[in-house]
Amino acid sequence: MKDVILVVQTLVSVGLIVSILLQAQGTGLGRTFGDSAHEYRSKRGVEKLLYRVTIILTALFLVTSVVNLLVK
């Protein structure tokens, strides 16, 4: 059982890494450190979907980590 949880946790972590890297793509160095030239804008389309997927993957990673600690 522990092996299955480790495989699921590994797959979730890879998906989380990919989703975070896809979100960071397209942000320049200036924007990374708080470039104030850009106005506030809301997330739309794929950006909103990617944001929600990242939240879901983070929650799944947390759950699999806790389950991994509890299973012997």
PQR file with spaces between the fields and no chain letter, atoms N, CA, C, O and H, PARSE charges and radii, in Angstrom:
ATOM       1  N    MET     1       0.817   -1.194    0.000 -0.4000 1.5000
ATOM       2  CA   MET     1       0.000    0.000    0.000 -0.0000 2.0000
ATOM       3  C    MET     1       0.864    1.264    0.000  0.5500 1.7000
ATOM       4  O    MET     1       0.554    2.253   -0.663 -0.5500 1.4000
ATOM       5  N    LYS     2       1.955    1.197    0.764 -0.4000 1.5000
ATOM       6  CA   LYS     2       2.833    2.358    0.858 -0.0000 2.0000
ATOM       7  C    LYS     2       3.480    2.664   -0.493  0.5500 1.7000
ATOM       8  O    LYS     2       3.716    3.826   -0.823 -0.5500 1.4000
ATOM       9  H    LYS     2       2.207    0.393    1.302  0.4000 1.0000
ATOM      10  N    ASP     3       3.766    1.613   -1.274 -0.4000 1.5000
ATOM      11  CA   ASP     3       4.358    1.823   -2.596 -0.0000 2.0000
ATOM      12  C    ASP     3       3.401    2.555   -3.533  0.5500 1.7000
ATOM      13  O    ASP     3       3.822    3.411   -4.312 -0.5500 1.4000
ATOM      14  H    ASP     3       3.574    0.669   -1.005  0.4000 1.0000
ATOM      15  N    VAL     4       2.123    2.220   -3.457 -0.4000 1.5000
ATOM      16  CA   VAL     4       1.121    2.883   -4.294 -0.0000 2.0000
ATOM      17  C    VAL     4       1.025    4.364   -3.922  0.5500 1.7000
ATOM      18  O    VAL     4       0.935    5.224   -4.798 -0.5500 1.4000
ATOM      19  H    VAL     4       1.781    1.525   -2.825  0.4000 1.0000
ATOM      20  N    ILE     5       1.045    4.653   -2.634 -0.4000 1.5000
ATOM      21  CA   ILE     5       0.977    6.042   -2.178 -0.0000 2.0000
ATOM      22  C    ILE     5       2.205    6.815   -2.644  0.5500 1.7000
ATOM      23  O    ILE     5       2.090    7.970   -3.051 -0.5500 1.4000
ATOM      24  H    ILE     5       1.119    3.955   -1.922  0.4000 1.0000
ATOM      25  N    LEU     6       3.379    6.190   -2.589 -0.4000 1.5000
ATOM      26  CA   LEU     6       4.598    6.857   -3.050 -0.0000 2.0000
ATOM      27  C    LEU     6       4.557    7.143   -4.550  0.5500 1.7000
ATOM      28  O    LEU     6       5.019    8.195   -4.994 -0.5500 1.4000
ATOM      29  H    LEU     6       3.473    5.251   -2.258  0.4000 1.0000
ATOM      30  N    VAL     7       4.011    6.219   -5.327 -0.4000 1.5000
ATOM      31  CA   VAL     7       3.891    6.442   -6.769 -0.0000 2.0000
ATOM      32  C    VAL     7       2.917    7.580   -7.053  0.5500 1.7000
ATOM      33  O    VAL     7       3.193    8.438   -7.891 -0.5500 1.4000
ATOM      34  H    VAL     7       3.637    5.365   -4.966  0.4000 1.0000
ATOM      35  N    VAL     8       1.783    7.592   -6.362 -0.4000 1.5000
ATOM      36  CA   VAL     8       0.801    8.665   -6.545 -0.0000 2.0000
ATOM      37  C    VAL     8       1.407   10.004   -6.134  0.5500 1.7000
ATOM      38  O    VAL     8       1.218   11.010   -6.817 -0.5500 1.4000
ATOM      39  H    VAL     8       1.559    6.895   -5.680  0.4000 1.0000
ATOM      40  N    GLN     9       2.128   10.016   -5.025 -0.4000 1.5000
ATOM      41  CA   GLN     9       2.750   11.254   -4.557 -0.0000 2.0000
ATOM      42  C    GLN     9       3.804   11.742   -5.546  0.5500 1.7000
ATOM      43  O    GLN     9       3.930   12.948   -5.760 -0.5500 1.4000
ATOM      44  H    GLN     9       2.281    9.198   -4.470  0.4000 1.0000
ATOM      45  N    THR    10       4.548   10.847   -6.142 -0.4000 1.5000
ATOM      46  CA   THR    10       5.546   11.230   -7.139 -0.0000 2.0000
ATOM      47  C    THR    10       4.876   11.818   -8.379  0.5500 1.7000
ATOM      48  O    THR    10       5.332   12.833   -8.905 -0.5500 1.4000
ATOM      49  H    THR    10       4.446    9.868   -5.968  0.4000 1.0000
ATOM      50  N    LEU    11       3.807   11.192   -8.845 -0.4000 1.5000
ATOM      51  CA   LEU    11       3.092   11.712  -10.011 -0.0000 2.0000
ATOM      52  C    LEU    11       2.463   13.079   -9.731  0.5500 1.7000
ATOM      53  O    LEU    11       2.494   13.968  -10.582 -0.5500 1.4000
ATOM      54  H    LEU    11       3.437   10.367   -8.417  0.4000 1.0000
ATOM      55  N    VAL    12       1.899   13.238   -8.543 -0.4000 1.5000
ATOM      56  CA   VAL    12       1.309   14.520   -8.174 -0.0000 2.0000
ATOM      57  C    VAL    12       2.394   15.592   -8.074  0.5500 1.7000
ATOM      58  O    VAL    12       2.182   16.728   -8.498 -0.5500 1.4000
ATOM      59  H    VAL    12       1.875   12.516   -7.852  0.4000 1.0000
ATOM      60  N    SER    13       3.544   15.242   -7.521 -0.4000 1.5000
ATOM      61  CA   SER    13       4.621   16.228   -7.392 -0.0000 2.0000
ATOM      62  C    SER    13       5.156   16.657   -8.754  0.5500 1.7000
ATOM      63  O    SER    13       5.469   17.832   -8.947 -0.5500 1.4000
ATOM      64  H    SER    13       3.716   14.319   -7.177  0.4000 1.0000
ATOM      65  N    VAL    14       5.267   15.727   -9.700 -0.4000 1.5000
ATOM      66  CA   VAL    14       5.709   16.087  -11.049 -0.0000 2.0000
ATOM      67  C    VAL    14       4.680   17.005  -11.712  0.5500 1.7000
ATOM      68  O    VAL    14       5.049   17.985  -12.360 -0.5500 1.4000
ATOM      69  H    VAL    14       5.013   14.773   -9.543  0.4000 1.0000
ATOM      70  N    GLY    15       3.407   16.692  -11.554 -0.4000 1.5000
ATOM      71  CA   GLY    15       2.354   17.553  -12.095 -0.0000 2.0000
ATOM      72  C    GLY    15       2.362   18.931  -11.462  0.5500 1.7000
ATOM      73  O    GLY    15       2.124   19.930  -12.141 -0.5500 1.4000
ATOM      74  H    GLY    15       3.108   15.896  -11.028  0.4000 1.0000
ATOM      75  N    LEU    16       2.632   18.991  -10.171 -0.4000 1.5000
ATOM      76  CA   LEU    16       2.702   20.271   -9.472 -0.0000 2.0000
ATOM      77  C    LEU    16       3.878   21.108   -9.965  0.5500 1.7000
ATOM      78  O    LEU    16       3.743   22.316  -10.164 -0.5500 1.4000
ATOM      79  H    LEU    16       2.826   18.179   -9.620  0.4000 1.0000
ATOM      80  N    ILE    17       5.013   20.477  -10.160 -0.4000 1.5000
ATOM      81  CA   ILE    17       6.190   21.180  -10.684 -0.0000 2.0000
ATOM      82  C    ILE    17       5.903   21.734  -12.074  0.5500 1.7000
ATOM      83  O    ILE    17       6.238   22.881  -12.373 -0.5500 1.4000
ATOM      84  H    ILE    17       5.123   19.496   -9.998  0.4000 1.0000
ATOM      85  N    VAL    18       5.287   20.922  -12.919 -0.4000 1.5000
ATOM      86  CA   VAL    18       4.978   21.362  -14.286 -0.0000 2.0000
ATOM      87  C    VAL    18       3.987   22.526  -14.268  0.5500 1.7000
ATOM      88  O    VAL    18       4.155   23.494  -15.010 -0.5500 1.4000
ATOM      89  H    VAL    18       5.015   19.991  -12.677  0.4000 1.0000
ATOM      90  N    SER    19       2.964   22.437  -13.431 -0.4000 1.5000
ATOM      91  CA   SER    19       1.971   23.515  -13.394 -0.0000 2.0000
ATOM      92  C    SER    19       2.566   24.815  -12.858  0.5500 1.7000
ATOM      93  O    SER    19       2.199   25.894  -13.324 -0.5500 1.4000
ATOM      94  H    SER    19       2.828   21.651  -12.828  0.4000 1.0000
ATOM      95  N    ILE    20       3.457   24.734  -11.909 -0.4000 1.5000
ATOM      96  CA   ILE    20       4.112   25.940  -11.396 -0.0000 2.0000
ATOM      97  C    ILE    20       5.026   26.540  -12.445  0.5500 1.7000
ATOM      98  O    ILE    20       5.056   27.758  -12.621 -0.5500 1.4000
ATOM      99  H    ILE    20       3.755   23.858  -11.530  0.4000 1.0000
ATOM     100  N    LEU    21       5.769   25.701  -13.140 -0.4000 1.5000
ATOM     101  CA   LEU    21       6.663   26.214  -14.174 -0.0000 2.0000
ATOM     102  C    LEU    21       5.889   26.818  -15.341  0.5500 1.7000
ATOM     103  O    LEU    21       6.337   27.799  -15.935 -0.5500 1.4000
ATOM     104  H    LEU    21       5.744   24.712  -12.998  0.4000 1.0000
ATOM     105  N    LEU    22       4.737   26.246  -15.676 -0.4000 1.5000
ATOM     106  CA   LEU    22       3.924   26.822  -16.749 -0.0000 2.0000
ATOM     107  C    LEU    22       3.350   28.171  -16.349  0.5500 1.7000
ATOM     108  O    LEU    22       3.183   29.047  -17.198 -0.5500 1.4000
ATOM     109  H    LEU    22       4.374   25.449  -15.194  0.4000 1.0000
ATOM     110  N    GLN    23       3.049   28.351  -15.081 -0.4000 1.5000
ATOM     111  CA   GLN    23       2.549   29.643  -14.613 -0.0000 2.0000
ATOM     112  C    GLN    23       3.645   30.692  -14.653  0.5500 1.7000
ATOM     113  O    GLN    23       3.378   31.846  -14.986 -0.5500 1.4000
ATOM     114  H    GLN    23       3.185   27.640  -14.391  0.4000 1.0000
ATOM     115  N    ALA    24       4.863   30.319  -14.322 -0.4000 1.5000
ATOM     116  CA   ALA    24       5.966   31.268  -14.275 -0.0000 2.0000
ATOM     117  C    ALA    24       6.469   31.613  -15.669  0.5500 1.7000
ATOM     118  O    ALA    24       7.182   32.602  -15.838 -0.5500 1.4000
ATOM     119  H    ALA    24       5.080   29.381  -14.051  0.4000 1.0000
ATOM     120  N    GLN    25       6.112   30.821  -16.665 -0.4000 1.5000
ATOM     121  CA   GLN    25       6.569   31.086  -18.024 -0.0000 2.0000
ATOM     122  C    GLN    25       5.946   32.381  -18.526  0.5500 1.7000
ATOM     123  O    GLN    25       4.744   32.600  -18.375 -0.5500 1.4000
ATOM     124  H    GLN    25       5.533   30.017  -16.527  0.4000 1.0000
ATOM     125  N    GLY    26       6.763   33.227  -19.117 -0.4000 1.5000
ATOM     126  CA   GLY    26       6.265   34.479  -19.643 -0.0000 2.0000
ATOM     127  C    GLY    26       6.401   35.647  -18.690  0.5500 1.7000
ATOM     128  O    GLY    26       6.124   36.787  -19.065 -0.5500 1.4000
ATOM     129  H    GLY    26       7.739   33.049  -19.240  0.4000 1.0000
ATOM     130  N    THR    27       6.825   35.383  -17.456 -0.4000 1.5000
ATOM     131  CA   THR    27       7.081   36.494  -16.547 -0.0000 2.0000
ATOM     132  C    THR    27       8.548   36.841  -16.637  0.5500 1.7000
ATOM     133  O    THR    27       9.413   35.993  -16.418 -0.5500 1.4000
ATOM     134  H    THR    27       7.050   34.458  -17.151  0.4000 1.0000
ATOM     135  N    GLY    28       8.821   38.067  -16.952 -0.4000 1.5000
ATOM     136  CA   GLY    28      10.197   38.510  -17.074 -0.0000 2.0000
ATOM     137  C    GLY    28      10.813   38.755  -15.713  0.5500 1.7000
ATOM     138  O    GLY    28      10.137   38.674  -14.688 -0.5500 1.4000
ATOM     139  H    GLY    28       8.118   38.756  -17.130  0.4000 1.0000
ATOM     140  N    LEU    29      12.091   39.051  -15.712 -0.4000 1.5000
ATOM     141  CA   LEU    29      12.808   39.266  -14.466 -0.0000 2.0000
ATOM     142  C    LEU    29      12.275   40.490  -13.729  0.5500 1.7000
ATOM     143  O    LEU    29      12.190   40.486  -12.501 -0.5500 1.4000
ATOM     144  H    LEU    29      12.640   39.116  -16.545  0.4000 1.0000
ATOM     145  N    GLY    30      11.921   41.524  -14.461 -0.4000 1.5000
ATOM     146  CA   GLY    30      11.372   42.716  -13.833 -0.0000 2.0000
ATOM     147  C    GLY    30      10.041   42.463  -13.157  0.5500 1.7000
ATOM     148  O    GLY    30       9.784   42.974  -12.067 -0.5500 1.4000
ATOM     149  H    GLY    30      11.990   41.527  -15.458  0.4000 1.0000
ATOM     150  N    ARG    31       9.206   41.688  -13.791 -0.4000 1.5000
ATOM     151  CA   ARG    31       7.894   41.390  -13.219 -0.0000 2.0000
ATOM     152  C    ARG    31       8.019   40.450  -12.029  0.5500 1.7000
ATOM     153  O    ARG    31       7.201   40.490  -11.110 -0.5500 1.4000
ATOM     154  H    ARG    31       9.415   41.273  -14.676  0.4000 1.0000
ATOM     155  N    THR    32       9.032   39.616  -12.047 -0.4000 1.5000
ATOM     156  CA   THR    32       9.242   38.696  -10.943 -0.0000 2.0000
ATOM     157  C    THR    32       9.515   39.460   -9.653  0.5500 1.7000
ATOM     158  O    THR    32       9.043   39.068   -8.586 -0.5500 1.4000
ATOM     159  H    THR    32       9.696   39.584  -12.793  0.4000 1.0000
ATOM     160  N    PHE    33      10.271   40.544   -9.747 -0.4000 1.5000
ATOM     161  CA   PHE    33      10.623   41.317   -8.557 -0.0000 2.0000
ATOM     162  C    PHE    33       9.732   42.535   -8.362  0.5500 1.7000
ATOM     163  O    PHE    33      10.130   43.485   -7.688 -0.5500 1.4000
ATOM     164  H    PHE    33      10.654   40.862  -10.614  0.4000 1.0000
ATOM     165  N    GLY    34       8.546   42.526   -8.933 -0.4000 1.5000
ATOM     166  CA   GLY    34       7.552   43.540   -8.645 -0.0000 2.0000
ATOM     167  C    GLY    34       7.560   44.743   -9.557  0.5500 1.7000
ATOM     168  O    GLY    34       7.499   45.878   -9.083 -0.5500 1.4000
ATOM     169  H    GLY    34       8.222   41.754   -9.481  0.4000 1.0000
ATOM     170  N    ASP    35       7.633   44.526  -10.824 -0.4000 1.5000
ATOM     171  CA   ASP    35       7.556   45.621  -11.784 -0.0000 2.0000
ATOM     172  C    ASP    35       6.176   46.268  -11.689  0.5500 1.7000
ATOM     173  O    ASP    35       5.160   45.594  -11.862 -0.5500 1.4000
ATOM     174  H    ASP    35       7.683   43.604  -11.209  0.4000 1.0000
ATOM     175  N    SER    36       6.137   47.552  -11.419 -0.4000 1.5000
ATOM     176  CA   SER    36       4.853   48.217  -11.204 -0.0000 2.0000
ATOM     177  C    SER    36       4.249   48.768  -12.498  0.5500 1.7000
ATOM     178  O    SER    36       3.215   49.435  -12.461 -0.5500 1.4000
ATOM     179  H    SER    36       6.962   48.099  -11.279  0.4000 1.0000
ATOM     180  N    ALA    37       4.879   48.496  -13.629 -0.4000 1.5000
ATOM     181  CA   ALA    37       4.359   49.015  -14.899 -0.0000 2.0000
ATOM     182  C    ALA    37       3.112   48.265  -15.350  0.5500 1.7000
ATOM     183  O    ALA    37       2.357   48.768  -16.182 -0.5500 1.4000
ATOM     184  H    ALA    37       5.719   47.955  -13.659  0.4000 1.0000
ATOM     185  N    HIS    38       2.890   47.089  -14.822 -0.4000 1.5000
ATOM     186  CA   HIS    38       1.737   46.284  -15.237 -0.0000 2.0000
ATOM     187  C    HIS    38       0.566   46.533  -14.293  0.5500 1.7000
ATOM     188  O    HIS    38       0.728   46.546  -13.073 -0.5500 1.4000
ATOM     189  H    HIS    38       3.503   46.680  -14.146  0.4000 1.0000
ATOM     190  N    GLU    39      -0.577   46.722  -14.857 -0.4000 1.5000
ATOM     191  CA   GLU    39      -1.790   46.926  -14.079 -0.0000 2.0000
ATOM     192  C    GLU    39      -2.285   45.575  -13.557  0.5500 1.7000
ATOM     193  O    GLU    39      -1.904   44.520  -14.065 -0.5500 1.4000
ATOM     194  H    GLU    39      -0.709   46.711  -15.848  0.4000 1.0000
ATOM     195  N    TYR    40      -3.138   45.629  -12.537 -0.4000 1.5000
ATOM     196  CA   TYR    40      -3.789   44.419  -12.038 -0.0000 2.0000
ATOM     197  C    TYR    40      -4.751   43.905  -13.091  0.5500 1.7000
ATOM     198  O    TYR    40      -5.484   44.679  -13.708 -0.5500 1.4000
ATOM     199  H    TYR    40      -3.448   46.485  -12.124  0.4000 1.0000
ATOM     200  N    ARG    41      -4.747   42.604  -13.293 -0.4000 1.5000
ATOM     201  CA   ARG    41      -5.691   42.003  -14.218 -0.0000 2.0000
ATOM     202  C    ARG    41      -6.151   40.672  -13.656  0.5500 1.7000
ATOM     203  O    ARG    41      -5.432   40.040  -12.882 -0.5500 1.4000
ATOM     204  H    ARG    41      -4.152   41.975  -12.792  0.4000 1.0000
ATOM     205  N    SER    42      -7.338   40.246  -14.038 -0.4000 1.5000
ATOM     206  CA   SER    42      -7.864   38.985  -13.539 -0.0000 2.0000
ATOM     207  C    SER    42      -7.411   37.850  -14.445  0.5500 1.7000
ATOM     208  O    SER    42      -7.066   38.045  -15.611 -0.5500 1.4000
ATOM     209  H    SER    42      -7.921   40.760  -14.667  0.4000 1.0000
ATOM     210  N    LYS    43      -7.425   36.658  -13.862 -0.4000 1.5000
ATOM     211  CA   LYS    43      -7.036   35.467  -14.618 -0.0000 2.0000
ATOM     212  C    LYS    43      -8.210   35.031  -15.486  0.5500 1.7000
ATOM     213  O    LYS    43      -9.360   35.046  -15.048 -0.5500 1.4000
ATOM     214  H    LYS    43      -7.705   36.499  -12.915  0.4000 1.0000
ATOM     215  N    ARG    44      -7.905   34.639  -16.728 -0.4000 1.5000
ATOM     216  CA   ARG    44      -8.944   34.192  -17.642 -0.0000 2.0000
ATOM     217  C    ARG    44      -8.463   32.986  -18.417  0.5500 1.7000
ATOM     218  O    ARG    44      -7.264   32.800  -18.621 -0.5500 1.4000
ATOM     219  H    ARG    44      -6.971   34.627  -17.084  0.4000 1.0000
ATOM     220  N    GLY    45      -9.399   32.174  -18.843 -0.4000 1.5000
ATOM     221  CA   GLY    45      -9.114   31.056  -19.734 -0.0000 2.0000
ATOM     222  C    GLY    45      -8.154   30.038  -19.153  0.5500 1.7000
ATOM     223  O    GLY    45      -8.350   29.520  -18.054 -0.5500 1.4000
ATOM     224  H    GLY    45     -10.374   32.325  -18.677  0.4000 1.0000
ATOM     225  N    VAL    46      -7.120   29.769  -19.915 -0.4000 1.5000
ATOM     226  CA   VAL    46      -6.144   28.739  -19.551 -0.0000 2.0000
ATOM     227  C    VAL    46      -5.400   29.125  -18.276  0.5500 1.7000
ATOM     228  O    VAL    46      -5.078   28.264  -17.457 -0.5500 1.4000
ATOM     229  H    VAL    46      -6.961   30.191  -20.808  0.4000 1.0000
ATOM     230  N    GLU    47      -5.132   30.399  -18.112 -0.4000 1.5000
ATOM     231  CA   GLU    47      -4.424   30.860  -16.918 -0.0000 2.0000
ATOM     232  C    GLU    47      -5.228   30.556  -15.647  0.5500 1.7000
ATOM     233  O    GLU    47      -4.663   30.158  -14.629 -0.5500 1.4000
ATOM     234  H    GLU    47      -5.393   31.098  -18.777  0.4000 1.0000
ATOM     235  N    LYS    48      -6.532   30.744  -15.717 -0.4000 1.5000
ATOM     236  CA   LYS    48      -7.400   30.455  -14.582 -0.0000 2.0000
ATOM     237  C    LYS    48      -7.465   28.954  -14.319  0.5500 1.7000
ATOM     238  O    LYS    48      -7.438   28.516  -13.168 -0.5500 1.4000
ATOM     239  H    LYS    48      -6.991   31.068  -16.544  0.4000 1.0000
ATOM     240  N    LEU    49      -7.549   28.172  -15.389 -0.4000 1.5000
ATOM     241  CA   LEU    49      -7.564   26.715  -15.262 -0.0000 2.0000
ATOM     242  C    LEU    49      -6.266   26.207  -14.646  0.5500 1.7000
ATOM     243  O    LEU    49      -6.284   25.350  -13.763 -0.5500 1.4000
ATOM     244  H    LEU    49      -7.571   28.528  -16.324  0.4000 1.0000
ATOM     245  N    LEU    50      -5.153   26.734  -15.109 -0.4000 1.5000
ATOM     246  CA   LEU    50      -3.852   26.322  -14.589 -0.0000 2.0000
ATOM     247  C    LEU    50      -3.709   26.698  -13.115  0.5500 1.7000
ATOM     248  O    LEU    50      -3.127   25.946  -12.332 -0.5500 1.4000
ATOM     249  H    LEU    50      -5.138   27.431  -15.826  0.4000 1.0000
ATOM     250  N    TYR    51      -4.230   27.842  -12.747 -0.4000 1.5000
ATOM     251  CA   TYR    51      -4.213   28.288  -11.353 -0.0000 2.0000
ATOM     252  C    TYR    51      -5.005   27.319  -10.470  0.5500 1.7000
ATOM     253  O    TYR    51      -4.542   26.936   -9.395 -0.5500 1.4000
ATOM     254  H    TYR    51      -4.702   28.453  -13.383  0.4000 1.0000
ATOM     255  N    ARG    52      -6.179   26.931  -10.918 -0.4000 1.5000
ATOM     256  CA   ARG    52      -7.007   25.998  -10.146 -0.0000 2.0000
ATOM     257  C    ARG    52      -6.396   24.599  -10.081  0.5500 1.7000
ATOM     258  O    ARG    52      -6.461   23.936   -9.045 -0.5500 1.4000
ATOM     259  H    ARG    52      -6.555   27.242  -11.791  0.4000 1.0000
ATOM     260  N    VAL    53      -5.803   24.154  -11.191 -0.4000 1.5000
ATOM     261  CA   VAL    53      -5.142   22.850  -11.206 -0.0000 2.0000
ATOM     262  C    VAL    53      -3.977   22.832  -10.213  0.5500 1.7000
ATOM     263  O    VAL    53      -3.747   21.829   -9.538 -0.5500 1.4000
ATOM     264  H    VAL    53      -5.750   24.693  -12.032  0.4000 1.0000
ATOM     265  N    THR    54      -3.250   23.940  -10.129 -0.4000 1.5000
ATOM     266  CA   THR    54      -2.143   24.035   -9.186 -0.0000 2.0000
ATOM     267  C    THR    54      -2.636   23.931   -7.752  0.5500 1.7000
ATOM     268  O    THR    54      -2.008   23.269   -6.926 -0.5500 1.4000
ATOM     269  H    THR    54      -3.437   24.755  -10.678  0.4000 1.0000
ATOM     270  N    ILE    55      -3.749   24.575   -7.450 -0.4000 1.5000
ATOM     271  CA   ILE    55      -4.316   24.491   -6.103 -0.0000 2.0000
ATOM     272  C    ILE    55      -4.750   23.064   -5.790  0.5500 1.7000
ATOM     273  O    ILE    55      -4.501   22.564   -4.693 -0.5500 1.4000
ATOM     274  H    ILE    55      -4.259   25.113   -8.121  0.4000 1.0000
ATOM     275  N    ILE    56      -5.394   22.410   -6.746 -0.4000 1.5000
ATOM     276  CA   ILE    56      -5.854   21.032   -6.544 -0.0000 2.0000
ATOM     277  C    ILE    56      -4.666   20.091   -6.354  0.5500 1.7000
ATOM     278  O    ILE    56      -4.690   19.232   -5.473 -0.5500 1.4000
ATOM     279  H    ILE    56      -5.596   22.816   -7.637  0.4000 1.0000
ATOM     280  N    LEU    57      -3.631   20.249   -7.174 -0.4000 1.5000
ATOM     281  CA   LEU    57      -2.444   19.394   -7.048 -0.0000 2.0000
ATOM     282  C    LEU    57      -1.730   19.625   -5.718  0.5500 1.7000
ATOM     283  O    LEU    57      -1.192   18.688   -5.128 -0.5500 1.4000
ATOM     284  H    LEU    57      -3.611   20.948   -7.890  0.4000 1.0000
ATOM     285  N    THR    58      -1.724   20.863   -5.252 -0.4000 1.5000
ATOM     286  CA   THR    58      -1.120   21.152   -3.951 -0.0000 2.0000
ATOM     287  C    THR    58      -1.881   20.464   -2.829  0.5500 1.7000
ATOM     288  O    THR    58      -1.277   19.901   -1.916 -0.5500 1.4000
ATOM     289  H    THR    58      -2.161   21.624   -5.732  0.4000 1.0000
ATOM     290  N    ALA    59      -3.198   20.509   -2.897 -0.4000 1.5000
ATOM     291  CA   ALA    59      -4.018   19.836   -1.883 -0.0000 2.0000
ATOM     292  C    ALA    59      -3.815   18.323   -1.944  0.5500 1.7000
ATOM     293  O    ALA    59      -3.710   17.671   -0.905 -0.5500 1.4000
ATOM     294  H    ALA    59      -3.689   20.966   -3.638  0.4000 1.0000
ATOM     295  N    LEU    60      -3.759   17.762   -3.149 -0.4000 1.5000
ATOM     296  CA   LEU    60      -3.508   16.318   -3.291 -0.0000 2.0000
ATOM     297  C    LEU    60      -2.139   15.927   -2.751  0.5500 1.7000
ATOM     298  O    LEU    60      -1.990   14.877   -2.125 -0.5500 1.4000
ATOM     299  H    LEU    60      -3.845   18.291   -3.993  0.4000 1.0000
ATOM     300  N    PHE    61      -1.145   16.766   -2.992 -0.4000 1.5000
ATOM     301  CA   PHE    61       0.190   16.482   -2.482 -0.0000 2.0000
ATOM     302  C    PHE    61       0.188   16.494   -0.954  0.5500 1.7000
ATOM     303  O    PHE    61       0.819   15.646   -0.323 -0.5500 1.4000
ATOM     304  H    PHE    61      -1.266   17.619   -3.500  0.4000 1.0000
ATOM     305  N    LEU    62      -0.517   17.449   -0.366 -0.4000 1.5000
ATOM     306  CA   LEU    62      -0.620   17.512    1.085 -0.0000 2.0000
ATOM     307  C    LEU    62      -1.316   16.275    1.642  0.5500 1.7000
ATOM     308  O    LEU    62      -0.867   15.696    2.632 -0.5500 1.4000
ATOM     309  H    LEU    62      -1.029   18.138   -0.878  0.4000 1.0000
ATOM     310  N    VAL    63      -2.401   15.877    1.011 -0.4000 1.5000
ATOM     311  CA   VAL    63      -3.150   14.702    1.476 -0.0000 2.0000
ATOM     312  C    VAL    63      -2.307   13.434    1.356  0.5500 1.7000
ATOM     313  O    VAL    63      -2.269   12.628    2.285 -0.5500 1.4000
ATOM     314  H    VAL    63      -2.766   16.347    0.207  0.4000 1.0000
ATOM     315  N    THR    64      -1.634   13.251    0.224 -0.4000 1.5000
ATOM     316  CA   THR    64      -0.809   12.052    0.052 -0.0000 2.0000
ATOM     317  C    THR    64       0.375   12.044    1.029  0.5500 1.7000
ATOM     318  O    THR    64       0.815   10.977    1.457 -0.5500 1.4000
ATOM     319  H    THR    64      -1.665   13.906   -0.531  0.4000 1.0000
ATOM     320  N    SER    65       0.887   13.218    1.379 -0.4000 1.5000
ATOM     321  CA   SER    65       1.977   13.282    2.349 -0.0000 2.0000
ATOM     322  C    SER    65       1.510   12.858    3.741  0.5500 1.7000
ATOM     323  O    SER    65       2.209   12.130    4.446 -0.5500 1.4000
ATOM     324  H    SER    65       0.530   14.085    1.031  0.4000 1.0000
ATOM     325  N    VAL    66       0.322   13.320    4.124 -0.4000 1.5000
ATOM     326  CA   VAL    66      -0.215   12.940    5.436 -0.0000 2.0000
ATOM     327  C    VAL    66      -0.558   11.458    5.461  0.5500 1.7000
ATOM     328  O    VAL    66      -0.271   10.775    6.444 -0.5500 1.4000
ATOM     329  H    VAL    66      -0.246   13.911    3.551  0.4000 1.0000
ATOM     330  N    VAL    67      -1.162   10.956    4.404 -0.4000 1.5000
ATOM     331  CA   VAL    67      -1.500    9.533    4.334 -0.0000 2.0000
ATOM     332  C    VAL    67      -0.232    8.687    4.361  0.5500 1.7000
ATOM     333  O    VAL    67      -0.204    7.621    4.975 -0.5500 1.4000
ATOM     334  H    VAL    67      -1.396   11.511    3.605  0.4000 1.0000
ATOM     335  N    ASN    68       0.807    9.163    3.700 -0.4000 1.5000
ATOM     336  CA   ASN    68       2.084    8.446    3.684 -0.0000 2.0000
ATOM     337  C    ASN    68       2.677    8.352    5.090  0.5500 1.7000
ATOM     338  O    ASN    68       3.295    7.346    5.437 -0.5500 1.4000
ATOM     339  H    ASN    68       0.784   10.029    3.201  0.4000 1.0000
ATOM     340  N    LEU    69       2.493    9.389    5.891 -0.4000 1.5000
ATOM     341  CA   LEU    69       2.976    9.351    7.276 -0.0000 2.0000
ATOM     342  C    LEU    69       2.167    8.399    8.138  0.5500 1.7000
ATOM     343  O    LEU    69       2.711    7.755    9.035 -0.5500 1.4000
ATOM     344  H    LEU    69       1.991   10.206    5.609  0.4000 1.0000
ATOM     345  N    LEU    70       0.865    8.305    7.870 -0.4000 1.5000
ATOM     346  CA   LEU    70      -0.008    7.489    8.721 -0.0000 2.0000
ATOM     347  C    LEU    70       0.023    6.002    8.384  0.5500 1.7000
ATOM     348  O    LEU    70      -0.226    5.168    9.254 -0.5500 1.4000
ATOM     349  H    LEU    70       0.423    8.828    7.141  0.4000 1.0000
ATOM     350  N    VAL    71       0.325    5.663    7.138 -0.4000 1.5000
ATOM     351  CA   VAL    71       0.338    4.255    6.712 -0.0000 2.0000
ATOM     352  C    VAL    71       1.677    3.632    7.093  0.5500 1.7000
ATOM     353  O    VAL    71       2.740    4.214    6.876 -0.5500 1.4000
ATOM     354  H    VAL    71       0.528    6.341    6.432  0.4000 1.0000
ATOM     355  N    LYS    72       1.597    2.448    7.660 -0.4000 1.5000
ATOM     356  CA   LYS    72       2.832    1.755    8.052 -0.0000 2.0000
ATOM     357  C    LYS    72       3.103    0.576    7.180  0.5500 1.7000
ATOM     358  O    LYS    72       4.101   -0.118    7.373 -0.5500 1.4000
ATOM     359  H    LYS    72       0.734    1.975    7.836  0.4000 1.0000
